[in-house]
C-alpha cells in the first residue's frame, strides 16, 4: 500500500505522531522533575491535601499517562506497519484509532475533577492533544484518492 506518495506521507505522519506521543508521555515526568506544574495544579484544586497526598495524586497521574502513552506507541507502530504492508484494514483502523486518540486527549484536556477544575493542567492537556494533529494528517492522507495519471 505504500506505493503512493499519500501512503508514504501517511506513514511519515504516523512516525511524527509516534514521536509526539513519546514526548507527551515524557512531559509529565519532566514536569515532575522541574516545574511541578501538575503538583501545583492538584494543590490549588485541593488546598487541604498534604504534600504526601499531592505526591500520591501526581504518581497516579504519571502511571495513568504512561499507560495511555504506551498504548499510543503500540497503536502508532501497528498502524504504520499495516499501512506499509498494504493491509486492507489499515485505513479504517487508523480512523478508529484517531477517534479514540481525540476522545482520550479531550478527556484529559477537558474533564473536571471534584474540585471543579480540570484534572490536568491545560499545558499538559494540550501536549496530550498534539499527537492527534499527526493522526489527522495521516488519516487524511490515507483516505485521499490518488491523482489520475
QUIBELHU-V971805 format. One record per helix or strand. SS is the DSSP state (h for helix, s for strand). FROM is the first residue (numbers start at 1). LEN is the number of residues. If there is no record, write none. Layout:
ss=SS from=FROM len=LEN
ss=SS from=FROM len=LEN
This chain:
ss=h from=5 len=29
ss=h from=37 len=9
ss=h from=51 len=34
ss=h from=90 len=21
ss=s from=112 len=1
ss=s from=118 len=1
ss=h from=122 len=22
